[in-house]
Amino acid sequence: MYSPYLLLTGLNETQNPLDLQSNANFRSIVRRRERQLKAQGNVAFRRVTKADPQMLQRFYALEGSGWKGKEGTAIACSEQTRQFYDEIALNAERFGYLSLFFLEFDGRPIAAQFGLTHAGRYFMPKLGIDENYRKCGPGHLLTHEIMRNCVENGIHEYDFTGPWAEYKAKWTSTNRSHFTLWIFRRSLRGTLLHILFKMEANARKAARRLLRARQKQRNGASPGQELPDLTS
């Protein structure tokens, strides 16, 4: 698995992390979407470092409002998963790691990230957007604001976490490799387990390909025309 990340070193508080992007068209689109959204209403950026139940609920509601909720993969769809993230938030607050970020439009959250900040790095394990505003690219706008906040606070790396995705590749081409090693005994049982393992691995690959195809279909944009939203 390749996990994208972006180094923010070499920037001072007056410099814009967007300038690290070599794609001039991408820089232009993000800036234009930001101007257009601000022209339509009040845009606010908020960072929450407390495991406030109300703020966590706002994040869970937003994360489950789109396709994740419909397909049953959102945090709120599973009581066990929600409890897991509640506990992460409580312990992250305790040790000073929690960073819940919200992009609000006229007081309503349209993009949010459940983030963790530790040892000079920001990690983004979960995110959500209001798909009613997807044409504004709220996920990218929030990512831009978070990177600005990271630079201001001396954070030197933005880690997207998880596997490679097209929207992550818009920000960086640098990836961190992750490997899983499986060892099977030279026996009948080991051979059977190896066969089952390969069948499961192939099924997962097929499921990921299907998911990517569905995401591209939902985006409904050809490359270079629309800015992919943070919806995965």
Secondary structure, 3 states (H helix, E strand, C coil): CEEEEEECCCCCCCCCHHHHCCCHHHHHHHHHHHHHHHHHCCEEEEEECCCCHHHHHHHHHHHCCCHHHHHCCCHHHCHHHHHHHHHHHHHHHHHCCEEEEEEEECCEEEEEEEEEEECCEEEEEEEEECHHHHHHCHHHHHHHHHHHHHHHCCCCEEECCCCCCHHHHCCCCCEEECCCCCCCCCCHHHHHHHHHHHHHHHHHHHHHHHHHHHHHHHHCCCCCCCCCCCCC
